[in-house]
Amino acid sequence: MSLAAESCREAIAQLPPLREAIRAAGLRAVRALGQNFLLDLNLLDRIVRAVPLAPGDRVLEVGPGPGGLTRALLQAGAQVIAIEQDARALPILEALAAACPGRLRIVHGNALALDGRSLAGEGAHVVANLPYNIATPLLLGWLQAEPWPPWWRSLTLMFQKEVAERIVAEPGTPAYGRLSVLAGFRTSARIVLRLPPAAFTPAPRVESAVVQLKPRAPIADIPFRALQATVAIAFGQRRKMLRQAMRSDRKALEAAGIDPSRRAETLSVAEFARLAAARGAGLAAGLPARDRGC
């Protein structure tokens, strides 16, 4: 560990404990901002240890709140760019930045409106206890990154357990759906940690899980948005057979070699990619709207 990193660790150890810092700042979790603070140092360290992080790596953190995860990242040697919308948390984060000069950059703003690539640069990791109300839109934005491979090296993200299970679900299981296909198309995803409500302050009504996604080559050479559109239609009526759910795409189903009596939840990611390609070919051929799923 470098002298600067060791100095940062020692300085963080001298800061007030998280609960004390929160109390001194009068910082209460706001439901409208999707806030639930994770303060258990052992759990925070376990999340950071799951990240393929080398000393000096850049990390983009969304919604650090009082900075529990930020502390753990800095102690692991990361260079952190933290996006925080809640101005009440800024003094706590600024004290942390002062303890580790040049290691923490604080960006006050809405992560949905900011460009992660320009903030963190190529090859950064994204690590976050995501505000639940913006977690899925943020994930989809990172999955849509162009060109691919993306600017981020890995995503290690906290979700509600049900959302996490949908991200990693396999075909034919109840949790398999749109997020499963979109995540599986360009990444390998796994749950690395599960957390009970009691781990948070205040305790949410749901369990949580940390998902890690790593980019890989897409399953097929098709636009991501074409896959999104296809999956949205197929799962729009997930209990129905594809011949009903995708009534306007029967020719595409035939061209992709997919039995129209199947349901969306039984299709693999590769089959969805074939179907999206077939729909795209129909659009390129200028078929009437009724035949191309418009």
N, C-alpha and C positions, 0 to 999 in steps of 0.2 A: 504494500500500500504506500502511495506517495506521501510526502510530508504534508502537502496541502490537504489530502484526504483525511489523514490522521488528525490534523488540526481541526478539520470540520467535524469529525466525530466527537472530539473532546469538547468543542464549543456547543454542539447540540446537547451533549450530556449535561451542560450547565444551564440549559434553558428550563423554564418551568415545565412540569409535567403537562401533558395535553389537557387533561381535565381542568387543571388550574388555569391554563392559558385561556381555555374556552370560557371559564367562569369570569375571569378578569376582564375579558373582552365583551361579556354579555352576549355571547354568540349562542343563539338557540337555533336548532334545525327548523327550517321552513318547509312545510309540506309542498307548497307551490313550486319550490325549487328542487323538489325531489331529494332533499337532503336527509341522510342518515349517516352519522359520523362513526367511523370504525376507529376505536381507540386502543384495542388490544395489541400491545407491542409484539407479542409472539405471532399473532395472525398476520400483522403487517409485514413482519420479517419473512414469514412463509410465502406470502404473495411475491415479495421481491426476489426471494430465492428461486421462484419458479420462472422468472424472466431470464432469457439467455443473455445476461448482462455482463459486460466486461468493464473494468474500471475506465472511466472517461467517456463511456457511451452516452449519447444524448437520449433523453426520455421526454416525451410529451405527456404531461399529466393533465387530465380534464377534471375540474371540480375538486381541487385539493381540500377545500374547506379549511379546517384548522391545521392541516398539514401533517397528519399522522403518517400517511403513506409517503409524503414528500420527505419527511425525516428519514424514513427507512431507505428510500432511494438514494438520498445524499450520503447516508452512512455506508451504502454499498459502493460508493464511488461514482455515481451517475452525475451527469450534467443535466439539470432539470429545467424545462420550460413549462410553467404551470399556468393554466387558463382558469381564472376564477371570476364568476359573474357577481358574486355576493361581496359588496364593498366592506361589509362588516368583518370579513375574514382577512382582509388585506393587511391590517397591522400585525396579526400573528404571523403571516407569511413573510412580511418585511423583516420581522425580527429574526426569522429563520434565514433569510437571505443575508442579513448582516452577520450572522454567525458563520456563514460559509461564503465569503466574498468571491464573486465570479462564478459560483456554482448553481445559483438559482435565479432564473429570470421569471418575473411575475407579469402575466398579461391579464389585464382587467377587461373582460368582455364575454360575449356569448360564443361558446365553442362552435355552435351551428353556423355562425356568421364569419368564422375565421378560417384561414387556410393553414392547415397543419403543416403542409410541405414547406411553406415560406417561413413558418415559425421555427420548426425543428430541423429542417433540412433532410437530405437523403440519408437513409440508413438509420433513422431514429427508431426507437421503440416507443410504443404507446402503452402506458400503464395507467389505469384509472379505476377508482371506485365511482362508477358513472352515476350521475343523477338519473334515477329510473325513468323520469319523464322524457329524457332525450336520448336514452341509451340506444334504442333501435335505430333512429334516424342517423345518429353518429356512426354506428357500425355500418349501415348501408352506404354512407358517404365514403368510408374508408375502403369498403369492398369495391366501390365504383372507380377507384383511382385509375387514372390513365396517365402515362402508359403503364403497362404491367410487365414485370414486377413493379410494385408500388414503391413510394418513397419510404414507407415504414418497413422495418425488419420483422417486427412481431407486434401483436396486439394481446395484452393481458388485461382483461376487463371484467368488472363486477356487474352481474345482472341479477334480476329476480330469477329464482331457481327455474321457474317454468320457461322463461325466455332462454336461459342457458341450455336447458334440455332440448329446446326446439333447434337451437343452433347446431348441436352435435348429433341430432337424431338420425337414425338409419331408416331407409325405406321400409314401409310396412309396419312401423311402430306408431302409436297414437300421437306422439309429439312431432312426427315428421311433417314438414310443411314448407312454406315459402322460404323462411330463414334457413332451414336445413339445406335446401337446394342452392340458394345464393351463396351461402358460406362454403359449401362443399365444392362449388364450381371452381373457385380460385384459391382455396386455402385448405389446410388440414387443421381441424379444430378439436379440442379436447377440454374437458372440465378438469382443472388442476386443484380445486379446493371448494368445499361446500361449507357454508357458514349459517348457523342458526340465527334467528332474530335477536337473541340475547347478546350477540356479539356487537350490536350497534347501539348507538345512543342518538335519538330514542329508538327503541326496538320497533322495526317495521312489522307489518302484519304477515309478511311472507318470508320464506327462507331465501337465501342468496347463494350464488355460486360464481366462482371465477373461471372464465373461459380463456384459453389461450389459442390464438389463431396465427398460423405461419403461412406466408404466401408460397404458392407453388404454381407450376404451369397450369393454365386453364385447361379444362377437360376437352374443350373444342375451340376452334378459332371462330367464335361468333361474338358480336357485340354484347356486352353485359346487359345493356338495356333491352335487347331482344329477348334475353333469357328472363329478365324481370317481367316483361309484358306477358310472356307465355305462362310463367308460373302463376302470375296474378289471375289469369283467366282460368287455368286448370284448377286452382285451389279456391276459386271464387264460390264454387258449389262442391265442396270436397266430398260430400256424401253421395254425389251422383256419379254415374259412369261418365267417362270422358265424352262419349257420343252425345251426352246431354249437356255437360258442363262446357264443352267446346264445340257446340253445334255448328258454328261457322267455320271450324277448322278440320272438317272431316278429311279433306284431301291431304292436309298436312299430316294428320295422324296416319293415313295410309302411306304417304311418302316416307314417313319416319319408321314404318314397320311396327306401329304400336296398335295393339288390339283396342278398339274403341270401347269394349265392354269393361276395361280396367278402370280403376279409380286413380286419381292423381297421387294419392299417398303410396301407391305401389310402384311408381316409376322411379328408377334410379336417376342420379344427377346426369349421367351420360345419356339416358333416354330423353330427359328434358332438353338437353343440349341438342340432340338430333331433331326433336320436335320444333325447337326454336329456329334451327337452321331451315327446316322445311317450311315453316311459316314465313321466314325471311325470303325464301326462294319464291313463295307465292306472291309476296308483296312486290318483289323485283320483276315478276312476270306480268304485273299489272292486272291481276285477277280482280273481278268485281268485289266490292266490300263484303257482300254476303258470303263470299268464298274464302276470304282471307282474314276473318276475325277482327275486322275494324269496328 
